[in-house]
C-alpha cells in the first residue's frame, strides 16, 4: 500500500474517532446542532441511534488504522483489503446519507470524498 494511501487512511481514521466522540458523548452540545440537525427536545428520542452510530464510526476508524498497521507489518494484501472495504463502505454510506437527508450535503462530502479518494489510491 502506498504511503499516500496509508497517510490518508490514518487521517480518515482520526476523523472517524473525532466523529465518535461528537456523536457518542457531545451530541447535546449546541455547537453540534447544525451538524446533526438536532433540537434539544429530540435528545432523548435519538440517543439510542446517535450513540450507536458513534460507535460504528469508532469501529470503522479502528478498521482503517488496523489496515495501515497490517500493511506496514508485511501483511499488505490484508491491509489493503481492509482499507479498501472500509473506504468503499463510507462512499456508499455517504450516498445513503445524501439520499436520506439532502440538508446534510456537507456531511456527505466530508464522509464520501476522502473515502472515494482513498479507495482510488488503494485500488
Secondary structure by P-SEA (a helix, b strand, c coil): ccaaaaaaaaaaaaaaaaaaaaaccccccccccccccccccccccaaaaaaaaaaaaaaaaaaaaaaaaaaaacaaaaaaaaaaaaaaaaaaaaaaaaaacccaaaaaaaacaaaaaaaaaac
